[in-house]
C-alpha cells in the first residue's frame, strides 16, 4: 500500500498511517510491535507522532488505524522489541519491475 501511495500521489490510497500520543515524551524510537497481532508492524515514533509501517501481509493495519480516532482517548497496550535508532541513512533502489 505504501508503494502504491508513493506511485500515485494524487490518489488517496492510505487514509491514515499515523496516530498521536497523549504522553509528553519528546524523543525518537523504533519498535517492532508483536502484540496485538492486528497491529504488528514497525512503529517509528517522532516525538508524539508514531508512524505505522506494517509488513506487506499486514496491510489491514491501515484500515484499523483509519477506524480509530487520530488521538485515542484510552491507552492502547502494545508489546514489542525496541530497535536502535539509526545513526545514518543507507539507501537502496528496490529491484521491482514497474
Helices and strands as residue ranges (DSSP letters): H 2-7, E 18-20, E 28-35, G 37-39, E 41-46, E 49-53, G 56-58, H 60-67, E 79-83
